[in-house]
């Protein structure tokens, strides 16, 4: 793989009308046409995504790529493409837009922390942390928040992960739990979730305990099947290596040699959360995920997640990571939706405070 840059004066992609800025051409030639096509994406969608994110223009032809833009942006784009090429060379699989966003964040963070370092010298150096399972292989964090999350999971017995949908809270937690199980560090996985409907009444569900709680645990099942072969998941459920445990059935138990995951924890009550936290036994890890902005409890009832992170702040052995709208990796549109809702919520809060400040006390 080779690359070169040539200065050129002209109107750059991010220039305002009438403004002349310096632009450069950066050329890249990849060794393998097939891998280059994986980097560029179907119909060059990855190239177009990088153009939008970095305000450059890029033209791909075969295994050759030309990037044009302001010097800093063009250089960053070059490092992103080199990093992506190293990734597909190692995995041989197609990239998602989340992978592309992750490479952009890695490159940006690398430049902020080590401005004099040359990333292209080691484009495949794992800057963000990763987890590995037999089915998926290595799965690297896609942004700084996920990187922090994985590091906390490695170094703390109890981790709280808060944030909006689509940030990978549950998915990474399940992946890390599966990796510990496959490496023999724990003997079982225990998965739980409050049985609270999202604003609608589902009524009484038929079947045994597992069949009753299955609808609430579909996101966890989806993640399990992502990280494990289907036959291994089914066998583990039958033998009890993977256990689906309704939150109400946790009382009185001591959970040892296990990874215990509580998902959608914003819908626990204060009493449920305290009960769950005190189930932790020897050689166990506990991961608690939730989105405080999506509480489905009855009006006026305090969320056990919100209360717990405040009470336990600073307690040794407990880690906490907070994801934000910019950390959404599910789909770029999901990120924009979350941002719009958060902006609206902040606007309503500001309006309420303004209204309160205008009120005068009764005489």
Residue frames relative to the residue before (quaternion, step in Angstrom):
aa qw qx qy qz dx dy dz
X 1.0000 0.0000 0.0000 0.0000 0.00 0.00 0.00
X 0.0197 -0.8094 0.5864 -0.0236 3.55 -0.81 0.96
X 0.0378 -0.8018 0.5962 0.0124 3.55 -1.22 0.47
X 0.0067 0.7856 -0.6187 0.0017 3.55 -1.19 0.53
X 0.2124 -0.7782 0.5776 0.1250 3.56 -1.20 0.47
X 0.0833 -0.7897 0.6068 0.0336 3.56 -1.01 0.82
X 0.4202 -0.7207 0.4816 0.2684 3.62 -0.75 0.98
X 0.0097 0.7785 -0.6259 0.0452 3.53 -1.16 0.71
X 0.2617 -0.7533 0.5767 0.1774 3.58 -0.88 0.87
X 0.3288 0.7244 -0.5518 0.2502 3.52 -0.92 0.92
X 0.6335 -0.5039 0.4005 0.4294 3.54 -1.27 -0.23
X 0.3006 -0.7810 0.5243 0.1575 3.58 -0.52 1.18
X 0.6988 -0.4906 0.3219 0.4091 3.58 -1.25 0.32
X 0.7527 0.3832 -0.2155 0.4900 3.59 1.06 -0.73
X 0.4482 0.7193 -0.4440 0.2908 3.59 1.24 0.05
X 0.4391 -0.6560 0.5397 0.2926 3.55 -1.18 0.61
X 0.6659 -0.5029 0.3631 0.4145 3.54 -1.25 0.45
X 0.8133 0.2366 -0.1958 0.4942 3.56 -0.87 0.99
X 0.6369 0.5218 -0.3319 0.4604 3.59 1.24 -0.21
X 0.2138 -0.7692 0.5924 0.1079 3.57 -0.88 0.97
X 0.0006 0.7951 -0.6057 0.0307 3.57 -0.73 1.06
X 0.5437 -0.6085 0.4667 0.3411 3.53 -1.23 0.46
X 0.0408 -0.7791 0.6253 0.0179 3.56 -0.96 0.88
X 0.2029 -0.7582 0.6056 0.1312 3.53 -1.27 0.41
X 0.3320 -0.6788 0.6096 0.2396 3.52 -1.33 0.39
X 0.0667 -0.7748 0.6283 0.0232 3.57 -0.87 0.98
X 0.1458 -0.8069 0.5706 0.0462 3.58 -0.67 1.13
X 0.0669 -0.7783 0.6241 0.0141 3.54 -1.05 0.87
X 0.0580 -0.7705 0.6338 0.0344 3.56 -1.05 0.81
X 0.2191 -0.7952 0.5576 0.0939 3.57 -0.62 1.17
X 0.5740 -0.6456 0.3963 0.3109 3.56 -1.07 0.78
X 0.7958 0.2622 -0.0988 0.5368 3.58 1.01 -0.84
X 0.4264 -0.7273 0.4782 0.2459 3.58 -0.64 1.13
X 0.6571 0.5205 -0.3238 0.4387 3.59 0.94 -0.86
X 0.6735 0.4755 -0.2993 0.4803 3.58 0.92 -0.86
X 0.6089 0.5470 -0.3537 0.4526 3.58 1.06 -0.69
X 0.6478 0.5147 -0.3248 0.4582 3.59 1.00 -0.79
X 0.6207 0.5227 -0.3430 0.4731 3.60 1.12 -0.61
X 0.6284 0.5237 -0.3295 0.4714 3.58 1.07 -0.73
X 0.7037 0.4713 -0.2761 0.4544 3.59 0.85 -0.96
X 0.3792 -0.7434 0.4714 0.2853 3.60 1.13 -0.62
X 0.6567 -0.5000 0.3834 0.4144 3.52 -1.31 0.31
X 0.8299 0.0003 -0.0758 0.5527 3.55 -0.80 1.11
X 0.5845 -0.6224 0.3445 0.3903 3.59 1.14 0.75
X 0.2297 0.8138 -0.5114 0.1532 3.60 1.09 0.63
X 0.6355 0.5196 -0.3448 0.4553 3.61 1.06 -0.64
X 0.6109 0.5405 -0.3396 0.4684 3.56 1.09 -0.74
X 0.6679 0.4996 -0.2996 0.4632 3.58 0.90 -0.94
X 0.6370 0.5323 -0.3290 0.4502 3.58 1.03 -0.78
X 0.6612 0.4895 -0.3029 0.4811 3.58 0.96 -0.85
X 0.5933 0.5588 -0.3629 0.4518 3.59 1.05 -0.69
X 0.6909 0.4769 -0.2841 0.4632 3.58 0.87 -0.96
X 0.7042 0.4889 -0.2781 0.4333 3.57 0.86 -0.95
X 0.7980 0.3125 -0.1439 0.4948 3.59 0.95 -0.85
X 0.3982 -0.7443 0.4597 0.2760 3.61 1.29 0.06
X 0.4864 0.5920 -0.4810 0.4261 3.55 0.79 1.11
X 0.3148 -0.6800 0.5977 0.2852 3.54 -1.33 -0.05
X 0.0601 -0.8051 0.5900 -0.0092 3.56 -1.00 0.83
X 0.1179 -0.7804 0.6127 0.0410 3.54 -1.02 0.88
X 0.1251 -0.8029 0.5822 0.0286 3.56 -0.69 1.16
X 0.0782 0.7726 -0.6254 0.0767 3.56 -0.99 0.90
X 0.8166 -0.0445 -0.0150 0.5753 3.56 -0.43 1.23
X 0.7552 -0.2987 0.2515 0.5265 3.55 -0.66 -1.13
X 0.5876 0.5788 -0.3459 0.4473 3.56 1.30 0.28
X 0.0514 -0.7942 0.6054 -0.0121 3.56 -1.06 0.83
X 0.0886 -0.7659 0.6348 0.0511 3.55 -1.05 0.83
X 0.1175 -0.7823 0.6110 0.0301 3.56 -0.80 1.10
X 0.0627 -0.7916 0.6077 0.0115 3.56 -0.90 0.95
X 0.3850 0.7063 -0.5332 0.2619 3.55 -0.95 0.90
X 0.7285 -0.3491 0.3041 0.5049 3.59 -1.25 -0.19
X 0.6608 -0.5631 0.3054 0.3912 3.62 -0.97 0.77
X 0.6887 0.4791 -0.3024 0.4524 3.61 0.79 -0.95
X 0.6823 0.4884 -0.2935 0.4580 3.58 0.90 -0.93
X 0.6574 0.5073 -0.3156 0.4593 3.60 0.96 -0.84
X 0.6491 0.5078 -0.3174 0.4691 3.58 1.02 -0.78
X 0.6368 0.5136 -0.3288 0.4718 3.57 1.02 -0.77
X 0.6374 0.5228 -0.3272 0.4619 3.59 0.98 -0.83
X 0.6216 0.5403 -0.3430 0.4516 3.59 0.98 -0.80
X 0.6795 0.4873 -0.2943 0.4629 3.59 0.88 -0.93
X 0.6206 0.5357 -0.3424 0.4590 3.58 1.07 -0.72
X 0.6750 0.4856 -0.3006 0.4670 3.60 0.86 -0.93
X 0.6482 0.5079 -0.3252 0.4649 3.60 0.99 -0.75
X 0.6417 0.5169 -0.3199 0.4676 3.56 1.02 -0.79
X 0.6617 0.5002 -0.3042 0.4683 3.58 0.97 -0.85
X 0.6314 0.5257 -0.3385 0.4586 3.59 1.01 -0.75
X 0.6408 0.5147 -0.3246 0.4680 3.59 0.98 -0.82
X 0.6505 0.5262 -0.3213 0.4435 3.57 1.03 -0.77
X 0.7032 0.4346 -0.2873 0.4839 3.62 0.84 -0.89
X 0.5846 0.5639 -0.3739 0.4477 3.59 1.14 -0.51
X 0.6867 0.4686 -0.2775 0.4815 3.57 1.07 -0.74
X 0.7824 0.3540 -0.1772 0.4808 3.59 0.95 -0.86
X 0.2839 -0.7848 0.5014 0.2284 3.59 1.08 -0.71
X 0.6289 0.5354 -0.3287 0.4580 3.58 1.27 0.20
X 0.6287 -0.5542 0.3983 0.3728 3.54 -1.27 0.46
X 0.4283 -0.6894 0.5299 0.2459 3.54 -1.26 0.52
X 0.3065 -0.6961 0.6082 0.2271 3.53 -1.27 0.46
X 0.6425 -0.5017 0.3888 0.4294 3.57 -1.25 0.21
X 0.5814 0.5656 -0.3702 0.4528 3.57 1.19 -0.49
X 0.6238 0.5226 -0.3360 0.4742 3.59 1.06 -0.73
X 0.6440 0.5204 -0.3179 0.4620 3.56 1.01 -0.83
X 0.6523 0.5010 -0.3139 0.4743 3.58 0.93 -0.88
X 0.6341 0.5359 -0.3282 0.4505 3.57 1.03 -0.78
X 0.6525 0.5055 -0.3134 0.4696 3.58 0.98 -0.84
X 0.6268 0.5245 -0.3373 0.4673 3.59 1.05 -0.73
X 0.6736 0.4854 -0.3018 0.4685 3.58 0.91 -0.88
X 0.6215 0.5378 -0.3414 0.4561 3.59 1.00 -0.80
X 0.6812 0.4925 -0.2866 0.4597 3.56 0.88 -0.97
X 0.6488 0.5134 -0.3153 0.4649 3.57 0.98 -0.83
X 0.6742 0.4886 -0.2915 0.4710 3.57 0.91 -0.94
X 0.6162 0.5453 -0.3395 0.4556 3.58 1.01 -0.81
X 0.6810 0.4944 -0.2906 0.4553 3.56 0.93 -0.89
X 0.6574 0.5111 -0.3139 0.4562 3.57 1.06 -0.73
X 0.7253 0.4401 -0.2471 0.4682 3.57 0.97 -0.87
X 0.8045 0.1244 -0.0241 0.5802 3.55 0.99 -0.90
X 0.0993 -0.8609 0.4938 0.0719 3.61 0.52 1.11
X 0.7065 0.4483 -0.2825 0.4690 3.59 1.10 -0.48
X 0.5335 0.6453 -0.4053 0.3671 3.59 1.26 -0.20
X 0.3179 -0.7286 0.5770 0.1875 3.54 -1.12 0.67
X 0.2997 -0.7969 0.4975 0.1662 3.56 -0.16 1.29
X 0.6454 0.5621 -0.3396 0.3901 3.58 0.96 -0.82
X 0.5468 0.6053 -0.4129 0.4050 3.59 1.19 -0.33
X 0.7815 0.0826 -0.0471 0.6166 3.56 1.17 -0.64
X 0.0278 -0.8620 0.5054 0.0287 3.62 0.61 1.06
X 0.7197 0.4203 -0.2646 0.4851 3.59 1.13 -0.50
X 0.3736 0.7167 -0.5089 0.2962 3.60 1.20 0.29
X 0.4004 -0.7436 0.4734 0.2503 3.63 -0.66 1.05
X 0.1583 -0.8093 0.5610 0.0721 3.56 -0.09 1.29
X 0.7241 0.3236 -0.2036 0.5741 3.58 0.93 -0.90
X 0.5556 -0.6200 0.4464 0.3282 3.55 -1.15 0.68
X 0.1536 -0.7975 0.5788 0.0739 3.57 -1.24 0.33
X 0.2440 -0.7103 0.6322 0.1905 3.51 -1.38 0.28
X 0.1761 -0.7965 0.5720 0.0854 3.58 -1.19 0.43
X 0.0226 -0.7599 0.6495 0.0159 3.54 -1.09 0.83
X 0.6757 -0.5198 0.3326 0.4033 3.57 -1.22 0.42
X 0.7071 0.4592 -0.2773 0.4607 3.58 0.91 -0.84
X 0.7801 0.3713 -0.1856 0.4682 3.59 0.76 -1.04
X 0.3573 -0.6940 0.5378 0.3187 3.57 1.10 -0.59
X 0.7661 -0.3205 0.2522 0.4968 3.57 -1.15 -0.61
X 0.0809 -0.7634 0.6404 0.0241 3.55 -0.97 0.96
X 0.1793 -0.8198 0.5400 0.0645 3.55 -0.44 1.23
X 0.5772 -0.5696 0.4609 0.3605 3.55 -1.16 0.66
X 0.3606 -0.7651 0.5013 0.1823 3.56 -1.00 0.85
X 0.7943 0.0899 -0.0690 0.5969 3.58 1.22 -0.20
X 0.7239 -0.4586 0.2949 0.4226 3.55 -1.30 0.20
X 0.6327 0.5338 -0.3414 0.4451 3.61 1.03 -0.72
X 0.6585 0.4858 -0.3094 0.4844 3.60 0.96 -0.81
X 0.6092 0.5486 -0.3445 0.4575 3.58 1.06 -0.72
X 0.6475 0.5032 -0.3038 0.4850 3.58 0.97 -0.88
X 0.6276 0.5584 -0.3193 0.4387 3.57 1.00 -0.90
X 0.6847 0.4779 -0.2917 0.4666 3.59 0.81 -0.99
X 0.6476 0.5143 -0.3221 0.4608 3.59 0.97 -0.81
X 0.6402 0.5096 -0.3253 0.4739 3.59 1.01 -0.77
X 0.6319 0.5359 -0.3328 0.4502 3.59 0.98 -0.82
X 0.6643 0.5105 -0.3063 0.4520 3.58 1.01 -0.78
X 0.8156 0.3481 -0.1176 0.4470 3.56 0.94 -0.91
X 0.7380 0.3533 -0.2211 0.5307 3.61 1.24 -0.02
X 0.4710 -0.6814 0.4889 0.2734 3.55 -1.10 0.73
X 0.7733 0.1593 -0.0926 0.6067 3.56 1.19 -0.52
X 0.0028 -0.8035 0.5935 -0.0472 3.57 -0.77 1.08
X 0.1934 -0.7371 0.6380 0.1107 3.53 -1.04 0.92
X 0.0381 -0.7763 0.6290 0.0134 3.58 -0.96 0.91
X 0.0323 -0.8076 0.5878 -0.0348 3.56 -0.56 1.22
X 0.4308 0.7090 -0.5019 0.2448 3.54 -1.15 0.52
X 0.6879 -0.5132 0.3310 0.3922 3.56 -1.29 0.24
X 0.6757 -0.4742 0.3770 0.4201 3.53 -1.33 0.21
X 0.7895 0.3667 -0.2460 0.4263 3.54 -1.19 0.60
X 0.5631 0.6173 -0.3900 0.3870 3.60 1.22 0.16
X 0.5617 -0.6407 0.3726 0.3677 3.61 1.26 -0.04
X 0.2961 0.7857 -0.5028 0.2054 3.60 1.21 0.30
X 0.7455 0.3936 -0.2182 0.4917 3.57 0.69 -1.12
X 0.6495 0.5508 -0.3215 0.4141 3.58 0.89 -0.94
X 0.6980 0.4489 -0.2749 0.4856 3.59 0.85 -0.92
X 0.6123 0.5480 -0.3535 0.4470 3.59 1.06 -0.69
X 0.6607 0.4857 -0.3037 0.4852 3.58 0.95 -0.87
X 0.6436 0.5281 -0.3248 0.4488 3.60 0.95 -0.84
X 0.6648 0.4886 -0.3063 0.4748 3.58 0.94 -0.86
X 0.6385 0.5268 -0.3251 0.4573 3.58 1.00 -0.82
X 0.6511 0.5073 -0.3125 0.4702 3.60 0.96 -0.86
X 0.6437 0.5245 -0.3329 0.4470 3.60 0.96 -0.80
X 0.6495 0.4995 -0.3204 0.4753 3.62 0.99 -0.76
X 0.6394 0.5230 -0.3223 0.4623 3.58 1.03 -0.79
X 0.6935 0.4815 -0.2826 0.4554 3.59 0.85 -0.94
X 0.6859 0.4651 -0.2830 0.4829 3.59 1.12 -0.60
X 0.5157 -0.6807 0.3928 0.3412 3.59 1.28 -0.04
X 0.4231 0.7129 -0.4678 0.3065 3.60 1.21 0.29
X 0.7666 0.1288 -0.0933 0.6221 3.58 1.21 -0.50
X 0.4741 -0.6988 0.4703 0.2561 3.56 -1.25 0.42
X 0.8227 0.0508 -0.0022 0.5661 3.60 1.13 -0.42
X 0.3185 -0.6929 0.6102 0.2146 3.50 -1.39 0.30
X 0.0939 -0.7758 0.6227 0.0400 3.55 -0.96 0.90
X 0.0918 -0.8253 0.5567 -0.0230 3.54 -0.55 1.24
X 0.0423 0.8131 -0.5757 0.0752 3.55 -0.81 0.99
X 0.0022 0.7777 -0.6278 0.0330 3.52 -1.28 0.55
X 0.4926 -0.6492 0.4695 0.3398 3.63 -0.91 0.74
X 0.3710 -0.7198 0.5418 0.2251 3.59 -0.99 0.82
X 0.3089 0.7293 -0.5359 0.2926 3.54 0.43 1.30
X 0.3641 -0.7438 0.5182 0.2138 3.57 -0.74 1.05
X 0.4629 -0.6810 0.4994 0.2695 3.56 -1.14 0.71
X 0.8398 -0.2289 0.0981 0.4824 3.54 0.24 1.31
X 0.7426 0.3108 -0.2328 0.5457 3.60 1.18 0.27
X 0.4141 -0.7058 0.5228 0.2389 3.55 -1.19 0.60
X 0.2253 -0.8018 0.5427 0.1088 3.56 -0.68 1.11
X 0.4367 -0.7074 0.4580 0.3150 3.59 1.22 -0.25
X 0.6932 -0.4401 0.3482 0.4522 3.55 -1.30 -0.22
X 0.2603 -0.7761 0.5595 0.1301 3.55 -0.88 0.98
X 0.4428 -0.7053 0.4839 0.2688 3.61 -0.96 0.82
X 0.6541 0.5653 -0.3705 0.3396 3.55 -1.35 0.10
X 0.6508 -0.4894 0.3970 0.4235 3.53 -1.40 -0.08
X 0.7805 -0.3628 0.2153 0.4612 3.56 -1.33 0.00
X 0.6742 0.4962 -0.3125 0.4490 3.58 0.86 -0.94
X 0.6650 0.5046 -0.3103 0.4548 3.59 0.95 -0.84
X 0.6366 0.5349 -0.3309 0.4461 3.58 1.10 -0.64
X 0.7618 0.3778 -0.2108 0.4822 3.59 0.94 -0.85
X 0.4461 0.7232 -0.4401 0.2901 3.61 1.22 -0.30
X 0.6563 0.5188 -0.3500 0.4215 3.65 0.81 -0.83
X 0.6694 0.4978 -0.3020 0.4614 3.59 1.08 -0.67
X 0.7429 0.4284 -0.2049 0.4718 3.59 1.18 -0.57
X 0.3071 0.7870 -0.4950 0.2031 3.60 1.22 0.21
X 0.6456 0.5163 -0.3599 0.4326 3.68 0.84 -0.74
X 0.6501 0.4994 -0.3236 0.4725 3.60 1.05 -0.71
X 0.6222 0.5276 -0.3379 0.4694 3.59 1.01 -0.76
X 0.6336 0.5371 -0.3351 0.4447 3.59 0.93 -0.89
X 0.6685 0.4885 -0.2991 0.4744 3.58 0.95 -0.87
X 0.6190 0.5459 -0.3456 0.4466 3.61 0.99 -0.77
X 0.6980 0.4601 -0.2745 0.4751 3.57 0.88 -0.93
X 0.5700 0.5661 -0.3821 0.4567 3.60 1.23 -0.33
X 0.7859 0.3600 -0.1615 0.4761 3.57 0.94 -0.93
X 0.7702 0.2540 -0.1514 0.5652 3.61 1.22 -0.34
X 0.5604 -0.5659 0.4747 0.3747 3.55 -1.22 0.49
X 0.6126 -0.5980 0.3727 0.3580 3.57 -1.02 0.84
X 0.6659 0.5090 -0.3199 0.4417 3.59 0.92 -0.85
X 0.6422 0.5126 -0.3258 0.4676 3.59 1.09 -0.65
X 0.6189 0.5260 -0.3437 0.4714 3.58 1.05 -0.73
X 0.6828 0.4967 -0.2938 0.4480 3.58 0.82 -1.01
X 0.6630 0.4959 -0.3095 0.4676 3.59 0.95 -0.86
X 0.6597 0.5142 -0.3103 0.4518 3.59 0.97 -0.85
X 0.6304 0.5161 -0.3320 0.4754 3.58 1.08 -0.66
X 0.6626 0.5109 -0.3029 0.4564 3.58 1.02 -0.79
X 0.7426 0.4124 -0.2209 0.4792 3.59 0.99 -0.84
X 0.5320 -0.6543 0.3970 0.3624 3.59 1.24 -0.18
X 0.4063 0.6931 -0.4925 0.3347 3.59 1.24 0.16
X 0.7239 0.1827 -0.1481 0.6485 3.55 1.20 -0.63
X 0.0720 -0.8205 0.5670 -0.0120 3.55 -0.65 1.13
X 0.2309 -0.7337 0.6249 0.1336 3.53 -1.00 0.92
X 0.0147 0.8368 -0.5416 0.0785 3.55 -0.34 1.25
X 0.3637 -0.7191 0.5445 0.2325 3.62 -0.53 1.10
X 0.6039 -0.6030 0.3825 0.3541 3.55 -0.99 0.83
X 0.6463 0.5462 -0.3219 0.4246 3.58 1.00 -0.80
X 0.6904 0.4799 -0.2756 0.4660 3.61 1.20 -0.50
X 0.4936 0.6830 -0.4161 0.3415 3.61 1.26 0.12
X 0.5373 0.6660 -0.4058 0.3210 3.59 1.10 -0.61
X 0.8154 0.2660 -0.2139 0.4675 3.55 -1.00 0.91
X 0.6230 0.5531 -0.3443 0.4328 3.61 1.23 -0.19
X 0.1833 -0.7160 0.6541 0.1609 3.54 -1.34 0.41
X 0.2102 -0.8221 0.5239 0.0742 3.56 -0.45 1.24
X 0.0057 0.8227 -0.5642 0.0694 3.57 -0.25 1.32
X 0.8459 0.1534 -0.1265 0.4949 3.57 -1.29 0.54
X 0.5946 0.5624 -0.3469 0.4581 3.55 0.95 0.87
X 0.2993 -0.6474 0.6473 0.2690 3.48 -1.42 0.22
X 0.1216 -0.8044 0.5812 0.0180 3.55 -0.67 1.15
X 0.0771 -0.8121 0.5784 -0.0033 3.57 -0.65 1.14
X 0.0804 -0.7603 0.6438 0.0316 3.54 -0.88 1.03
X 0.1253 -0.8111 0.5708 0.0237 3.56 -0.49 1.25
X 0.8117 0.2051 -0.1852 0.5146 3.59 -1.23 0.52
X 0.1664 0.8507 -0.4841 0.1193 3.55 1.07 0.79
X 0.5046 0.6430 -0.4388 0.3733 3.61 1.19 -0.20
X 0.6902 0.4686 -0.2729 0.4792 3.59 1.23 -0.39
X 0.4772 0.6119 -0.4768 0.4129 3.58 1.17 0.50
X 0.4274 -0.6502 0.5525 0.2988 3.55 -1.22 0.50
X 0.6923 -0.4541 0.3440 0.4428 3.58 -1.26 0.19
X 0.6697 0.5008 -0.2990 0.4596 3.59 0.93 -0.90
X 0.6518 0.5143 -0.3177 0.4579 3.60 0.95 -0.84
X 0.6629 0.5092 -0.3146 0.4499 3.58 0.91 -0.88
X 0.6555 0.4990 -0.3203 0.4676 3.60 0.89 -0.86
X 0.6373 0.5233 -0.3225 0.4648 3.58 0.98 -0.84
X 0.6728 0.5016 -0.3013 0.4528 3.59 0.90 -0.91
X 0.6676 0.5238 -0.3099 0.4288 3.59 0.84 -0.95
X 0.7136 0.4559 -0.2592 0.4645 3.58 1.03 -0.73
X 0.5042 0.6307 -0.4372 0.3960 3.62 1.25 0.30
X 0.4900 0.7042 -0.4198 0.2962 3.61 1.21 -0.40
X 0.1091 -0.8086 0.5777 0.0237 3.56 -0.81 1.11
X 0.7611 -0.3742 0.2657 0.4584 3.56 -1.33 -0.14
X 0.8538 0.0999 -0.1143 0.4980 3.54 -1.19 0.79
X 0.5281 0.6055 -0.4272 0.4148 3.57 0.97 0.84
X 0.2203 -0.7307 0.6305 0.1417 3.51 -1.32 0.48
X 0.1433 -0.7835 0.6009 0.0673 3.55 -1.07 0.75
X 0.0675 -0.7863 0.6141 -0.0021 3.57 -0.87 1.03
X 0.0618 -0.8061 0.5883 -0.0172 3.57 -0.73 1.09
X 0.0301 -0.8192 0.5717 -0.0346 3.57 -0.61 1.16
X 0.2228 0.7822 -0.5641 0.1422 3.56 -1.14 0.56
X 0.3283 -0.7163 0.5856 0.1904 3.52 -1.36 0.30
X 0.3228 -0.7907 0.4848 0.1885 3.62 -0.21 1.22
X 0.6376 0.5315 -0.3400 0.4420 3.61 1.19 -0.32
X 0.7299 0.3732 -0.2289 0.5250 3.61 1.27 -0.10
X 0.1683 0.7976 -0.5520 0.1758 3.57 0.75 1.08
X 0.1588 -0.8101 0.5620 0.0511 3.58 -0.77 1.11
X 0.3726 0.7265 -0.4914 0.3032 3.58 1.21 0.41
X 0.6452 -0.5052 0.3795 0.4294 3.61 -1.19 0.35
X 0.6270 -0.5551 0.3815 0.3915 3.61 -1.06 0.65
X 0.7966 0.2985 -0.2343 0.4705 3.53 -0.98 0.90
X 0.6212 0.5314 -0.3512 0.4565 3.61 1.25 -0.20
X 0.4127 -0.7405 0.4829 0.2194 3.56 -0.77 1.09
X 0.4532 -0.6780 0.5119 0.2701 3.57 -1.04 0.83
X 0.4631 -0.6932 0.4839 0.2661 3.56 -0.88 0.97
X 0.6124 0.5518 -0.3517 0.4436 3.59 1.12 -0.62
X 0.6704 0.4987 -0.3026 0.4587 3.57 0.82 -0.99
X 0.6691 0.4977 -0.3001 0.4631 3.57 0.94 -0.88
X 0.6721 0.5263 -0.3084 0.4197 3.59 0.88 -0.94
X 0.6830 0.4842 -0.3171 0.4456 3.61 0.83 -0.90
X 0.6376 0.5101 -0.3330 0.4715 3.59 1.13 -0.54
X 0.6801 0.4910 -0.2920 0.4594 3.58 0.91 -0.92
X 0.7710 0.3912 -0.1846 0.4675 3.58 0.92 -0.95
X 0.3594 0.7469 -0.4908 0.2684 3.59 1.25 0.11
X 0.8214 0.2224 -0.1835 0.4921 3.57 -0.77 1.06
X 0.4916 0.6481 -0.4464 0.3727 3.61 1.24 -0.05
X 0.4964 -0.6799 0.4561 0.2885 3.58 -0.83 1.01
X 0.7785 0.3310 -0.2588 0.4662 3.55 -1.03 0.86
X 0.6783 0.4444 -0.2817 0.5129 3.58 1.30 -0.10
X 0.1483 -0.7877 0.5943 0.0655 3.56 -0.88 1.00
X 0.0771 -0.7937 0.6027 0.0292 3.55 -1.17 0.57
X 0.0076 -0.7757 0.6310 -0.0048 3.56 -0.96 0.91
X 0.1672 -0.7785 0.6000 0.0777 3.55 -1.02 0.86
X 0.2238 -0.7693 0.5889 0.1068 3.55 -0.69 1.15
X 0.2050 -0.7709 0.5926 0.1120 3.55 -1.19 0.61
X 0.7361 -0.4280 0.2728 0.4478 3.56 -1.28 0.15
X 0.6383 0.5363 -0.3414 0.4341 3.61 1.05 -0.65
X 0.6530 0.5264 -0.3087 0.4486 3.60 1.25 -0.32
X 0.4253 0.7043 -0.4714 0.3175 3.61 1.25 0.02
X 0.0935 -0.8162 0.5700 0.0163 3.58 -0.79 1.05
X 0.4589 0.7134 -0.4424 0.2912 3.60 1.22 -0.15
X 0.7417 -0.2184 0.1938 0.6038 3.58 0.84 -0.97
X 0.5737 -0.6166 0.4028 0.3584 3.57 -0.97 0.80
X 0.6255 0.5330 -0.3424 0.4555 3.60 1.07 -0.67
X 0.6044 0.5468 -0.3575 0.4559 3.61 1.07 -0.70
X 0.6261 0.5355 -0.3381 0.4549 3.58 0.99 -0.81
X 0.6822 0.4836 -0.2965 0.4613 3.57 0.90 -0.89
X 0.6202 0.5352 -0.3403 0.4616 3.59 1.08 -0.72
X 0.6601 0.5034 -0.3066 0.4657 3.59 0.90 -0.95
X 0.6452 0.5233 -0.3178 0.4571 3.58 0.97 -0.87
X 0.6530 0.5191 -0.3161 0.4518 3.59 0.95 -0.89
X 0.6673 0.4921 -0.3066 0.4675 3.59 0.94 -0.86
X 0.6568 0.5037 -0.3210 0.4603 3.60 0.95 -0.82
X 0.6325 0.5248 -0.3287 0.4653 3.57 1.02 -0.79
X 0.6536 0.5100 -0.3075 0.4671 3.57 0.99 -0.87
X 0.6501 0.5192 -0.3171 0.4553 3.58 0.99 -0.85
X 0.6538 0.4957 -0.3153 0.4769 3.59 0.98 -0.82
X 0.6340 0.5402 -0.3273 0.4462 3.57 1.04 -0.77
X 0.6523 0.5011 -0.3114 0.4759 3.57 1.01 -0.84
X 0.6434 0.5251 -0.3249 0.4526 3.57 1.02 -0.80
X 0.6511 0.5054 -0.3128 0.4720 3.58 0.99 -0.83
X 0.6469 0.5219 -0.3191 0.4553 3.57 1.02 -0.83
X 0.6430 0.5207 -0.3227 0.4597 3.58 1.00 -0.83
X 0.6660 0.4948 -0.3098 0.4643 3.58 0.94 -0.87
X 0.6365 0.5263 -0.3268 0.4594 3.56 1.04 -0.79
X 0.6466 0.5216 -0.3126 0.4606 3.56 1.02 -0.85
X 0.6510 0.5179 -0.3123 0.4588 3.57 0.99 -0.85
X 0.6680 0.5156 -0.3103 0.4378 3.57 0.99 -0.85
X 0.6678 0.5023 -0.3053 0.4566 3.60 1.17 -0.54
X 0.5633 0.6054 -0.3956 0.3997 3.57 1.23 -0.35
X 0.2321 -0.7621 0.5893 0.1346 3.54 -1.06 0.77
X 0.5285 -0.6306 0.4483 0.3493 3.60 -1.00 0.68
X 0.5317 -0.6248 0.4671 0.3298 3.54 -1.14 0.70
X 0.3517 -0.7397 0.5337 0.2106 3.57 -0.97 0.84
